Amino acid sequence: MSAAENLNSLRLQQALASCSQSISNGDFKESQESISELVHFLDSVSDFISSGTTDEQGSENSAFEVLSEIYHYLISPSFDQAITDALAFELPKAVAKFACVSTRCFENAERIINHFVEVCSPRDMVSILCEAMTSPSDGFNSSLYFTPLLGALAKVLKGLKRRPFEQVKAALPVVLKVLEAILSDPEDEEDTSPMDFLNKTILIAHSLKEICMKLDRKDEKLVALLGLYVLQITALISVSVGSETSRWSPMMLELSHFLHYCGFTYLGLITGHEVDMAIHLISQGDEDDYIGSFSNVRSGAALTVIWRDISKEISDPTKEDLDAVKVKLHNNRTKRWEAIGILKHVFASNLPWPLKKHSIDFLFCIMKDAVSHKDSNELLDYSVYTPSLYAALQAIQLVIVYASNPPLRKRAFDTFKMVVADVPPSLRFDILMALIRNSELSSMIAILLGCVKDEMFKEYPKKVSGQNEDTKEENKIFESSSPFWTVKVVDCVEFVLKPPKGGPPSLPEFTDAILSALNLYRFILITESSGNTNYTQVLTNNNLKKVYKEWLEPLRNVVCGVTAENHRGDDDQLGIDTSCALNPVEFVLYRCIELVEENLKHAT
């Protein structure tokens, strides 16, 4: 043993002896001072080691000797329980810092913390361990610090005898906060370190299940809390899985078994019904704010089903048929919409792309050819689903725009169109209009305007092509049944060609959206003119003049200005590219101007 190790050993022995003496004497103030001195000594040793300013091997040996001496001191047969109880309030946090030094120091730190769990009050230890996890010192905010504390918490929870729900309810938000912090800031550690940390969070779920089993599931709130905890950690862990989903499938299926025990089913998870029931049960009374700790449970519900779909080759002890669940969703529009509302949490999150891809594939599967199916309750107010469907379509847009994989972008767009088509026309119109108005991406606005155009093409009456002579009566019916062929549809064109913030649209930034808006307006003009109709009122004299003066002329000036600017720098590649991009806009713009001028001659 080196001189430094001898000195540390001597100081530690003196600090421990001082603690024992003051606690035995019953002097509260003196005992608190001596315990503080002991903790200060341990912190100074751990801080010095973590600074990296000394010999690494020597530091590791010193840390190991300090922990060994503390452990043997604690297990001494002559050691008084009062001393143990007093030290338990401070030592777990202090020794957990040494777990970051080496494997054997980690084992010794874990052994000390577990000793306190074995001999001290479980209720006290829950609070002590949570406090240690809530306020780690700088430099020790790593999975190695938290792992022994989480393992000890898993053990102590099983020892709770009375009113376990209150203790568990207080502890779980702390655990979840730690898990989120560690997973959001991955460290350069050995592969076994974070995995051991994750296993400890799952071990806590095992402890909760054991408590529920002892109570014969009579505490419904505790069972619901277990379910929400598992859903939350499923979501948090899924964020960090990367591209190797197969590696994580066993862990995710293990988590799904807890949910099965809690009474969750794949259908109840993917529609959100059972999740809402659990949240309602836990949030009764004054606990509404508490649910904020479980903000990702709906994402976890969707991911539980997606992980099961990914891991089809792995046997599922629950024996629940996921293919049968897909059929039920495929055949029931309201349940489909509920599933879409849950899956949106996946699409809008920072989850790895493989999980988003599987989620898109799952949604594509239940949506394909499902439009024609009708619900048994035709009187249902579908408008209640509008906010959820709107948010889901916004989330799918993120996949369409940001996915780097072209096949995934195409699959997402196909899925997007099927979701839109599944919505009744009146809601479909409102949702598309809202998506256009709230999109800031030119390419996405262009896509949405294309969807509007497709809808208008499908809904235009057959009489336009000369197949129906009873135009007057059909027009009357059509005007009341087709929301796309109304005055309102022109608003989305105006939104692009005459932005709400004023001025003409920006070029070349909004080239895609402008081209799509012009194409839509041209389509409406030609269709209304050739069919001798005016559902959208685009053919009235006032509207034609307004479009010419407020949309087309200002845009022509902008196009001419950008074109002239580019011609002054013909050797500039960016200018050449811009000119090429503007060519289609210029062509359609002048065609629209021609159509407006032609119709003005005949307008009344």
N, C-alpha and C positions, 0 to 999 in steps of 0.2 A: 504494500500500500504506500502510495506516494505521500509526501509531506502535506500536500493540499488535501488529499483524501483523509489523512489523519486529523487535520484541522477541522474539516467539515464534520467528521464523525464525532469529534469532541464537542463542537458547537451544537450538533443535533442532540447528543446525549444530555447536554446541559439544558437545552430548551425543553426537551421532553420531561426531564426531571422537574424543572420549574413548573411546567403545566400540571403535572401530577400532584405536586406539593400544594400548589395554590387551590386546585379544585378540591383536594381532600380536606383542606382547611375550611372550605366553605366560603372563602372570601371571593365574592362574585367579581368585584372590580379587579382584584389582583389576578384572578384566573383569566379574565378577558384580556388583560395586558400580556400575560404569559403566552396565551394562545396566539395573540396577534404577533408576538415576537417570533413564535415558531413558524407561523405562516410567512412572515416577512423573510425569515431565513430560507425557507423552501423556495419562495419566489425569487430570491436573489440567486440561488443556485440554478434554477431553471432558466432565468433570464440570461445569466452568464453563459450557460450552455447554448441557448438559442442564438446568442449574438455571433457565434462562430469565430470568436477571437482567440480561442485556445485549442489545444490539441484535441482532435475529435475523439480518439480512442480513450484518452485520459478523461475527457468529459463524460463519455458514456460510462466508464467504470465508476466515476464519482457519483453519477446519477443512480446507477444500479445499487451501489452500496448504501446510499441514502434511503432508497425505497426499501431495501432489504432490512435495514435496521429499524425503520418505522414499522414494518409488518411484524417482525419478531417482537417488538416492544408491545404492539397491540394484542398479540395472541398470548402474551405471558399469563400464566394461570393466576398470578397475583394482581392482575390488572383489574381495577375497580370499574363497574358498569357506569358510574357517574362520570368517570374520566372519559370513557369511550363515547358516551352521549355528548359530552361537551366538545370533544375533538371532531365528532361526526359532522358538526355544523360547518367546519372550515376545511378539513383535510381533503375531502373528495375533490374539490375544485383545485386545490394546490397540487395534489399528486397526479391529477389527470394531465397536467402540463408535461409531466415527465414521460407520458405515453408517447410523445412525439419524438423521443430521443432514439429509441431502438426497439427491436422486437422484445428483448428480454425486459427492458424497462416498461414497455407496454403491458407485459404479462404481470409484472410486479405491481404496477399501478392498478390494474384491473383486480388483482388479488386483494389489495388493500380496500378498494371501494366495495367489493363484494363482501368483505368481512363486516363492514359497517351495516350492509344490508341484512346480513344474517343475525346480527346481535342487537340492532337498534329498532325502534318503533317504525313500522312500515309507513304510517302516516307522516311522521317526521321526515323520513328519508325521501318520500315523494317530493316534498317541498324543497329539501336540501339539494337533491339532484336537479330539479327544475331550475333552481336558482343558479346552480353551477353552469347549466347550459344556457341560461339567459344572459349571463354576463361574463363570457370568457375574456381573458386579458389579451391585449394586442400581441400578435405573433403566435397565438395558440388557437386561432379560429380555423382549425383543420379537422378533417374527419377522424384523425388519430386521437385528438383531444376528446371528441364527443363519443366515440365508439364505446369506451368502457362505461361512460355515464349512461348511455342508452341501454347497454346490456344490463346494468345494475337496475335501471328503472323497470325493465321488463321483468326482472326477478321480484322486485319489491311490490309491483302491482298485484302479483298473484298472492301476496301475503295480506292484502287488505281484507279485513273481516267485516267492518261495518260501513254502510253507505259508500260503497266503492264508486258509484256513479259520479259523485261530487269530486272525488280525488282524480278519477280518470278524466273527467271533463276539464279539470284545471291543467292536467299534464299534457294532453294531446296537442293543444295549440303550440306549446313550447317545442315539442318534438317536430311538428310540421314546419315550424319556422326555421329550426336548425336544418332540417332536410332540404328545404328550399334554398337556404343560404349556401349550403355545401354544394348542391347540384348546380346552382347558378354560377358558381365560381370554382370550376374544377382545378385540382392541384396537380402538380407534377409528382405523383406518388406512385408507389408500387401498385400493381393492378389489384392485389389482394386487399389493400387498405380501404378503398371506397366500397368494394364489394362486401367486406366485413361490416362496414358501417350500414349499408343497405340491409344486410341480413339482420342487424340488430333492430332496425325499424320494423321489419317483418316479425321479429321475435316479440315485439310489443303487441302485435296483432294476435299472436298465439296466446299471449298472457290474457288479453281481453276475452278471447274466446273461452279460455279455461274458466275465467270468472263467470261468464255467461252460462257455461255448462254447470258449474257448481250451483248457480241460482236457478237451474232448470229453465232458463230463458224467460223467467218471470219478470225480469227488469227489462221491459220493452225499449226504454230509452237507451239503456246500455247496449243492447243489441243493435239499435239504430246507429248509435255512436260508433260502434265497431265497423259497421258498413260504410259510414261516411269517411272514417279514417282510412279504410282500405281503398276507397275510390280516390281519395285525395293523394295518397302515396302512389297509386297506380298512375295518376296523371303526372305527378312530379318526376317519378322515375322514368316515365316514357319520354320525357323531354331530353333525357341524357343518353338514350340508347344508341344514337348514331345510326349508321346504315346497317349494322349487323343485328337485324331483328331476331334471327333464329337463336342467337346466343341468349336472348332475354326471355324467350317464350316460356321456359320452365318456371321462371320466377313469376311471370304474369299469370300463368295458370294456377300457381300456388295461391296467389292473391284472390283469384276468382273463386277458389274453394271457400274462402272466408265469406264471400258474398252469398254463395249458395247456402251456407249455414245461416246467414242472416235473413234468408227468405227471398233474396233477389233472384230474378229470372232474367234471361237475355232479353225477352220481350219487354219486361218492365224497366230494364236498364236503357234500352235503345229508344224507348218512347218517353222515358223520364218519369213515368208515373210513380214507380217505387222509390226513386230518388226524392221526388217531391214529398212523398209520404214520410220518409225518414227525416227530411229537413223540417217538415211541419212538426213532427213529434219532438225533435230536439229544440226547436225554436219557440216552443210554447212558453208562456210566462214572460219573464224578463230577460230571455236569453237570445233575443233577435240578433244583437250585435255579435254574439258568439259565433254565428254561422259564417261570419267573415273569414274565419280561419279555414273554412272548407270551400273556398271560392272555386276550386277546380273539380268539384265532385261530378258535375255534369260532363265535363270532358273525360273524367275517369270512367263514367258509365259507358260512354261511347267507345272509349279505348278498350274496355274490358271485352266488349263484343268484337271489336276489330282484332284484338289479340287472339281471341278464340278462332276467328276466321282465318288468321294467318297460320295458326298452329293446328290445322285440321288433322295433320298426320299424328299428332300426339293425342293419346286417349284422354277423354274427358270423363272423370268419375261421376260428374253430375248427370250424365246421360241425357242432357237436354239437347234436342236436335236444332241446331242453328239454321239448317236449311228450311225447316218447318217455320221458323220465325221469319225468314225471308219471304216465304210464301204468304204469310199473314200480312206482312207489310205491303207486299205487292198487290194484294187483293183488297186492301182497306185504305182509302185515301186519307182519312183523318189520322190513322196510325202512321201512315207514311209521312205525313206532314210533321207529326210529333217526332219521328225519327230524324227528319231533316233538321228540326229545331235543336236536337241534341248533337247531331254531327257537325253543326256549324261551329261548335266550340273547338273541334279538331282543326277545321279549315282555317280558323282565325287565329290559331295559336302559333307558338314558335316550335312546334313539334318537328321532328325530323321528317324529311320528304317521303321516305318509304312508308311511314305511317299515314301520311296524308294521301299517298297514292292508294294504299289499301282501303282507306276510307272512301275515296272517290269511286273506286271499283265496287265497294259494297253498295254505295248509293246508286250507282249506275245499274247494278244488278236488280235492285228493288224497283227502280223507276222504269226500266226498259219494258215497253209495251203495256204499261200500267195505266195509261191515260184513259182508256175506254172503260175501266172498271168504275162502277158506281157504288156509293154507300147506301146502306139500308135506310139511314135517316136523311132524307132529302131536305128536311126542314132545318137542318143544322145551320147555324150562323157561321159561315166560313170566315167572315171578317175578323173573328177573334184570333185567327191564325196569321193574319196579315203581318203584324210586326215580326213574328218569328220567321216567317218565310222570307220577308224582306232582308232581315239580318243574315239569314242563311245564304241567300243569293249574293249578298255583299261578300260573305266569307269565301264562297266558291270563286268569286271574281279574283280574289287574292291568289288562288291557285292558278287560274287562267293567266294572270299577268306575270307572276313571279316564278313559276316553276321553270327550271332550266331544261327540263326534259320535254321536247316537242310532243311525243305521244301522250304524256300526262296532261299537257295543256289542252290537247285536242279532246281527250277523254273528259276533262273537267268542263270544257265548253259544251260538249254533247250532253253531259249530265245537267249543266245549267239550263240548256234549252228544254230538256225533259221536265225539269222542275217547273219552269215557267209554263210549259204546256199543260201541266197537271192542275194549274190554278184556273178557276172559272174566269171567263173573259173580263168581267167587270173588275175583279181583283187584279188580274193579270195586267190590265192597262194601268191601274194606279201604281202597282209595284214597279213596272218598267219606267214610268214617268219619274218616280221617286229615285230610282237607281241612276237615271240620267242626270237628274238635278244634283245629286250628291256625289257624283264621280268627278275626280280631278284629273283623270288620265285620259288623254285624247284617244288612245287606241281602244280603251274600254267604252267610252262614249260612242265611238264608231260602231263597235260590236252591238251595243244596246239599240242604237238607231236602226241597225240592220235587222234586229229582232222585231222592232216595231213595223218595219217595212214588210217583213215576212208575214206578220199577223194581219196586216192590212190586205195583203195579196190574197191570203186564205179566206178572209171574211167578206171580200167584195162580192156583191150579189151576182148571180149568174145572168141576170138581165142585161148586164153591160155587154156581154158577148152575143146578145141577141137571142138567148135561149128562153127568155120570159117576156111576154108582151104586156103583162099586167103590172106595168111599172109603178103606177101611182100607189096601189095598195101595198106592193112589195116594199117600195121606198118607205112608206109609213112604218111598216113592221121593222124594216132593217134599221131605221134611225133609232128605234127604241131598244134594239137588241145588240147592236154592234158599237161598243165604246171606242173602238179604234177609228171608226169613220164619223168623227164629230169634230167640232171646232177645236176641242182641247188638244187634239193630236198635233196640231200645228205649233203648239206651245213648245214642244221639244225641239222643233227646228229653230224656232226663234231663240231658244236658250243658247244654242250654239252660234247662230249667225248674228245675233244681237245680244251679247252676254248681259246678264243682270247688272254687272258692275259698270256697264257703259262702254261705249266705243266698239269698233269692229273687233272680231276675234283676232288673236295673235297668230302670226305666221312667222316661221314654219312650225312653231310649237304644236299648234292644234290642226295640223294638216289633215290627219286621219278623220277627226271629228267633223271638220268642215266639209270634207269630201262626202262623208256619209250623210250629213244633213242636207247638202245640195242634191244628192241622189234621191233622198227621201222626198224632198220638195218636188223635184222633177217628176218622180213617180206619181205623186198625188195630183199634180197639175195635168199630166197626160191622161191619167185614169179618169179623173173627173170630167175632163174635156171630151174624151172619146165616148164616155158613157152618158153624156148629157145630164150629169148629176152635179150636186154641189153640197154634199154632206159636210165637208170641212170648211165651207165658205171661202175657199181660196179663190174662187172665180168672181167674187163680187168686186166691183170697181174700186171701192175703198181699200179692200185688202190687197188687191193687186198693186195699187199705187203705194201703199205702205211698204209692201215687200220690196218694190223697186227702189224706193227712196231710202228706206231705213236698213235694208239687209244687203241688197245686191250691189248698189252703187258704192257704198262704203267699202264693201269687200273687194270690189273691182279696183278701187284706188289702192288698197293695201297690196293686192296681188301685183299690180303694175309697179308699185314702189319697190317691192322686194325683187321683182324681176329685173328692173332697171339697175338696182344695186348690185345684183349678181353679175349682170353683163359688164359692169365696170371692173370686175375682177375675174375675168374668164379663166385665168390660170390657176385660180384657187379651187382646189378639189371640193371643198365644202360648198362653195358657191355653185359649182356644177351639180353636185348632189341635190342641193336645194331646188335648183331650177328643174331638175328632172322630177322631183317630188311634187312640184307645183303644177306641172303640165296637166295632170288629170283634173286638178282643182280648177284650173283656168278653163279647160274644155267644158266641164259640166257647168261652171258658173255662167259662161257665155250662152250655153244652151238654155239655161234657166231664164236669162235675160231675154232671149229671143221668144221663149214661150210666154213670158209675162207681157211683153210688148204685143205679141200676137193676140193674146186674150184681152188685153186692154181695148183693142179695136172693136171687140164684140161685147164687152162688158156693159152692164146696165147699172 
